[in-house]
């Protein structure tokens, strides 16, 4: 289990002096996106079989490897 499931995390953004509410909301949303809370919620919205989770994990791993190979190829080319 990851940290998000083991402990509750609270998001807190304190308003700065003379800061418009729009900026406060933007900072809050940025902080939420950075912590990937929304991704976690969307991922847990529906049940996924363990085999499906493994397949997705493997696909992400292969995508990272491909990206690294492509980057190395470009660096050697220049």
N, C-alpha and C positions, 0 to 999 in steps of 0.2 A: 504494500500500500504506500502511496506517496504522501507527502506532507499535508496536502490539502485535505485529505480524508481523515488524517489523524488529529489534526488540530484545527480549531476555527481561526480564521484570519479575518481581521477587521480592516477595512479600508478607511483611512482617515485622511482628509485633506483640510487643512486649516486655511481659513480665509486670510489673505494678506491685506495690509492696510491700503485702503482706497482701491481695492480690486473689484472689478465688475463681476456680477454673478456668472456671466457667460464664461469668463476665464476660469473661474473655480470649477465649473462643470467640465470644461475641456480638460483641465488638469486631472480631475477625478476619472474621467473616461480613459485618458491616457494611462493612468496608473492601473486601472482595471485591465486594460488590454495587455499591458506589460506583464502583469501577474498571471495572465492566461486563465482567469476565472471563468470568463464567458466560454472559452473553448472547452473547459472542463464540464461546465453545465450542459453545453450542447452535446458533448460526447456521451454524457450519462443520460441523456433524454430518452434514449431507446436502448434496450438490451442488445448486446452484441455477444455472439457465441465466442468462446475462447479461440476457436480456430480462425474466426474472422479477425479477431484482434491480432493474432499472430501473423496472418496474411498482410494486414495493414502495416504492422511493424516492419516486416520484411520488405514491403514495397517502399516504405520511407527510407530504410537503410540502403536499398539499392539506388534510390534516387540521389541520396547524398554521395554515394560512391561515383555514380555517373557524373554528377556535377563536379566532383574533384578531378576526375579524369579529363573532363572537358577543359577545366581551368589549367591543368598541367599541360595539356596539349597546346593551348593558346600561349602559355608562357614560353614553351619551347619553340614555338613558331616565330616569336618576335625576338 
